Amino acid sequence: MRSPEAGAIIWCTGLRPALSHLAPLGLRDPRGHIPTVGAQALDEPRLHFLGYGDWTGPASATLIGVGRPAREAARVIAAVLR
């Protein structure tokens, strides 16, 4: 069976990052973070993260703070998928 392709992945978490399923991608830095530009993974531009606090934007792990990073991630993803 062939795996489906995805144009973008948005991984939204709750209180703590749950990234173990991404280990095969080899994206983590020595601190255990995946380096990002905004919500977008630096070494895998098809991978986006929201809800990681100051890691992906000030207070982005809160309902109030996630608005700006979420809008920016949606804009970037929409541009890639066009």
C-alpha positions in Angstrom: 0.0 0.0 0.0 1.3 3.4 -0.9 1.5 6.2 1.7 -0.6 9.3 0.9 1.2 12.5 0.1 0.6 15.6 2.1 1.2 19.2 1.0 1.6 20.4 4.5 1.3 19.0 8.1 0.3 21.1 11.1 1.0 19.4 14.4 -0.9 21.1 17.2 -0.3 19.9 20.7 -1.6 20.6 24.2 0.7 21.3 27.2 3.9 19.6 26.0 5.5 18.9 22.7 4.8 15.4 21.5 7.5 14.9 18.8 8.7 11.3 19.1 6.8 10.2 16.0 8.9 12.7 14.0 12.2 11.2 15.2 12.9 9.4 11.8 13.1 12.8 10.1 16.2 13.8 12.2 15.0 17.4 12.7 15.7 17.9 16.4 18.5 20.1 17.6 20.7 19.2 20.7 18.0 20.8 23.0 15.3 18.5 21.5 13.6 21.3 19.6 12.9 21.3 15.9 14.3 24.6 14.6 11.6 26.7 13.0 11.1 30.0 11.2 7.7 31.0 12.6 5.8 27.8 12.7 7.6 26.2 9.8 10.3 23.6 10.4 13.6 25.0 9.1 14.8 21.7 7.6 11.4 20.4 6.4 9.4 23.3 5.0 6.3 21.2 4.6 6.1 20.7 8.4 4.5 23.4 10.6 4.0 23.6 14.3 1.5 25.6 16.4 1.2 25.7 20.2 4.8 25.5 21.3 4.9 28.7 23.3 7.9 31.0 22.6 9.5 28.3 20.4 7.1 29.2 17.5 5.9 32.6 18.6 5.3 34.6 21.8 2.6 32.9 23.9 1.6 30.7 21.0 0.7 27.9 23.4 -2.3 30.0 24.6 -5.6 30.6 22.9 -4.9 34.3 22.7 -1.3 34.0 21.6 -1.8 31.4 18.9 -3.8 33.7 16.6 -0.9 35.4 14.9 1.3 32.3 14.4 -1.8 30.4 13.1 -2.6 33.1 10.6 1.0 33.2 9.4 1.2 29.4 9.1 -2.1 29.3 7.2 -0.8 32.1 4.8 2.5 30.2 4.2 0.7 26.8 3.7 -1.8 28.4 1.3 1.1 29.9 -0.7 2.9 26.6 -1.0 -0.2 24.7 -2.0 -1.1 27.1 -4.9 
